[in-house]
C-alpha cells in the first residue's frame, strides 16, 4: 500500500500544479482578430434598379465604416431635420444612394448574379463613394440581391 502511495501522491501533486498553472499563472489566450474591423451600417431602404435587357434588381446595400464614423444625428438630411420615412441616419446617405443607383442602373444582370461580377461592382461602388462623398467607407456589402 505504501508503495502505491509513493506513486499516486506525486502524480496528484503534479496534476494540481498543472491545473494551478493553467488557471492562474499561464498567459490568457490572445483574442482573435475581428473578421470585420469596423461598424456595419445597412442602408435601410432597398434599391430597385433597372438593368440591361428590360430586367431589374432589388438589393440591399451595407457599408463597413470605421468605429468612429458618425452614423446618427441628422445633418445629412437637411440641417438636422429628421430623415425621410424609410431612410437611415447616415450623413450623406442621399449621396451614397445616388452613387449606388447611378453605378448599377443599366448593367447586365450577369454582373450582379456572378460572384466575381459582384466583387468588381463592390470595388467600383467603394471607389465612387470615396470620390463623391465624405463617408469613410472601408467596404461595400451587397447583402440581398434579387434579379428578375
C-alpha positions in Angstrom: 0.0 0.0 0.0 2.8 2.4 0.9 4.5 1.6 -2.5 1.3 2.7 -4.3 1.1 5.9 -2.3 4.7 6.8 -3.4 3.5 6.9 -7.0 0.0 8.3 -6.5 0.8 11.3 -4.3 3.4 12.8 -6.7 1.1 12.3 -9.6 -1.8 14.1 -7.7 0.6 16.9 -6.8 1.7 17.2 -10.4 -1.9 17.3 -11.7 -2.7 20.0 -9.1 0.3 22.1 -10.1 -0.5 21.8 -13.8 -4.1 22.9 -13.1 -2.9 25.9 -11.0 -0.5 26.9 -13.7 -3.2 26.8 -16.4 -5.8 28.8 -14.3 -3.5 31.3 -12.5 -0.1 31.6 -14.0 -0.5 31.0 -17.7 -1.0 33.9 -20.1 -4.6 34.2 -21.3 -5.1 33.2 -24.9 -4.9 36.2 -27.3 -8.3 37.4 -28.5 -8.8 36.5 -32.2 -8.6 39.3 -34.7 -12.1 40.6 -35.7 -13.2 39.4 -39.1 -14.9 42.8 -39.7 -12.9 45.7 -38.4 -15.5 48.5 -38.1 -19.2 49.0 -37.8 -21.7 47.7 -40.4 -24.3 50.2 -41.5 -27.1 48.8 -43.5 -28.9 51.4 -45.7 -32.5 50.8 -44.5 -34.2 51.5 -47.8 -33.9 48.9 -50.5 -32.7 49.7 -54.0 -34.8 48.9 -57.1 -32.7 49.5 -60.2 -33.3 48.9 -63.9 -30.8 46.6 -65.6 -30.0 45.9 -69.2 -32.4 43.8 -71.3 -35.5 45.0 -69.5 -34.6 43.3 -66.3 -34.4 44.8 -62.8 -32.7 44.1 -59.5 -33.8 44.6 -55.9 -31.0 44.8 -53.5 -29.9 45.9 -50.0 -26.5 47.7 -49.5 -24.4 48.0 -46.4 -21.2 49.8 -45.7 -18.4 48.9 -43.4 -17.4 52.1 -41.6 -14.7 52.9 -39.1 -15.7 52.6 -35.5 -15.5 56.3 -35.0 -17.6 57.2 -38.1 -20.8 59.2 -37.2 -23.9 57.4 -38.3 -26.5 59.2 -36.4 -27.8 62.6 -35.6 -29.1 64.0 -38.8 -27.0 66.7 -40.5 -27.1 65.0 -43.9 -30.8 65.2 -44.5 -31.5 68.9 -44.3 -29.7 70.6 -41.4 -30.6 68.4 -38.5 -34.1 67.6 -39.6 -35.4 64.0 -39.2 -34.6 61.8 -42.3 -37.5 61.0 -44.7 -39.6 57.9 -44.0 -37.6 54.7 -44.6 -34.2 56.4 -44.6 -31.4 56.0 -42.1 -29.4 58.4 -40.2 -26.1 58.3 -42.1 -25.0 61.8 -43.0 -24.8 62.0 -46.8 -26.9 58.9 -47.3 -28.6 60.5 -50.3 -25.2 60.8 -51.9 -24.5 57.1 -51.2 -27.9 56.1 -52.7 -27.2 58.2 -55.8 -23.8 56.6 -56.3 -25.3 53.1 -56.0 -28.2 53.8 -58.3 -26.1 55.5 -60.9 -23.5 52.8 -60.9 -25.9 49.8 -61.0 -28.5 51.2 -63.4 -28.2 49.7 -66.9 -25.6 47.0 -66.1 -26.1 43.4 -67.2 -27.8 41.1 -64.8 -24.9 38.6 -65.0 -22.6 41.1 -63.3 -24.9 41.0 -60.2 -25.5 37.3 -60.3 -21.9 36.1 -60.6 -19.7 36.3 -57.5 -16.8 37.8 -59.5 -19.1 40.4 -61.1 -20.4 41.4 -57.7 -16.8 41.8 -56.3 -15.9 44.1 -59.2 -19.1 46.1 -58.7 -18.5 46.4 -54.9 -15.0 47.7 -55.6 -16.4 50.2 -58.2 -19.0 51.3 -55.7 -16.4 51.8 -53.0 -14.2 53.9 -55.3 -17.1 56.1 -56.3 -18.4 56.5 -52.8 -15.0 57.7 -51.7 -14.8 60.1 -54.7 -18.3 61.6 -54.3 -18.9 61.7 -50.6 -17.2 62.4 -47.2 -18.3 59.0 -45.9 -15.2 56.9 -44.9 -16.5 53.6 -46.1 -14.0 50.7 -46.0 -16.1 48.2 -47.8 -19.4 47.9 -49.6 -21.6 44.8 -49.0 -24.5 43.7 -51.2 -26.5 41.9 -48.5 -29.6 40.9 -50.5 -29.7 40.6 -54.3 -32.7 39.6 -56.4 -32.7 39.9 -60.2 -35.7 39.4 -62.5 
